Amino acid sequence: MSDMAQPVLALEALKKSYNIGKPNELEVLHGIDLSIKRGEFTALVGPSGSGKSTLLNLLGLLDQPTAGELYLMGQPTRTMDDETLTAMRSRHIGFVFQFHHLIPAFNVLDNVLMPMMIRHGRPNAEMRERALQLLDQVGLLKFTDRKPGDLSGGQQQRVAIARALMTRPDLILADEPTGNLDTQTAAGVFDVFRQFNEAYGCAVLIVTHDPRLSATCDRTITLIDGNIASDVHEPGNTAQTSKPG
């Protein structure tokens, strides 16, 4: 797992169709070949309707392809049952969405602990320590007892990132995570993703419509009409987003 060249995800001729066998059958993805390695910091861009959300659902094992294969950590997943897929997703993937989906009745610390509660029940001291460390890293240690409604949008998204990292995933999938934030706050949230990418070597794939943010990534995949139109690598990209004041 320490090998930075180890593919976290590998897609081979991946296709996805809806309404199969019906007159309105529609193929959304037309045979995607793609590999994402440990430590890669990647943007997925493309116009509305290009298939980004469909692809992201497949990458996150939230949906199954119609044809082709998706390998997660070297394991073929297409024929896995729901229980195995759930276990693979829980172990290897962290999700951050445009809407943070924090639980309003829980405080910040318990929201971050939620993935461990789901997996193990009552969190132990080690889990609480890990959650506190993550909150410290996103600059929210002093807000552990606050409810999400008492935080700004940017702060809530930082809590969501800390929550996604609780399981120490190999891959972070982020769907428009800065879509509801102003430019300065978005840049700060983006910097948090980069911080964890560099600190832990987890692969990060971010769907974004913001060209300023995608320009700071090491790799940009452009999806158009269900096909990869371009896949540009710029390893060691030194472009910096502006940090919040």
Buried (B, 14 or more C-beta within 10 A) or exposed (E): EEEEEBBBBBBBEBBBBEEEEEEEEEBBBBBBEBEBBBBBBBBBBBEEEBBBBBBBBBBBBEBBBBBBBBBBBEEEBBEBEEEEBEEBBBBBBBBBBBEBBBEEEBBBBBBBBBBBBEBEEEBEEEBBEBBBEBBEBBEBBEBBEBBBEEBEBBBBBBBBBBBBBBBEBBBBBBBBBBBBBEBEBBBBBBBBBBEBBEEBBBBBBBBBBBEBBBEBBBBBBBBBEBBBEEBEEEEEBEEEBEEBE
